[in-house]
Amino acid sequence: MWIVPVAGLVLAPLWAQSGQALEPASSIRFNLPDGSPLAVVSTDLGDSRVQPRGGAMVLDLHATLTARNNGPQNVRGVTWVVLAQEMTPG
C-alpha cells in the first residue's frame, strides 16, 4: 500500500462572485478517473482560502491529500491537474 501526500500553493483564475469569500470545502474537489489504481483516502484543506480578486478567484491552497494504490503495480509518479470552471457572477 502506497500513500501519497500532496500539498501546494495554486492560483486558479475563475470568474469573480460578488465580493463573497467562498468556503474551500465547497470550492475544491479531487477527481480521479474511472479505473484509476489510486483511491482518495483523506483530504485536509487546512488553511486553504478562496478569495475574489478583481475578475478572478484566487485559491491559496494549503492542502494534504492522502491516496492509496489499489492496483497490483507500484505507482512511479502522480500528476495533478488544476482545472477552473467558469462561474456566473452574482
Secondary structure, DSSP 8 states (H G I E B T S, - for coil): --EEEE-----------SS--B-HHHH------TT-SEEEEEEE-TT-EEEEETTEEEEE---EEEEEE-SSS-----------------
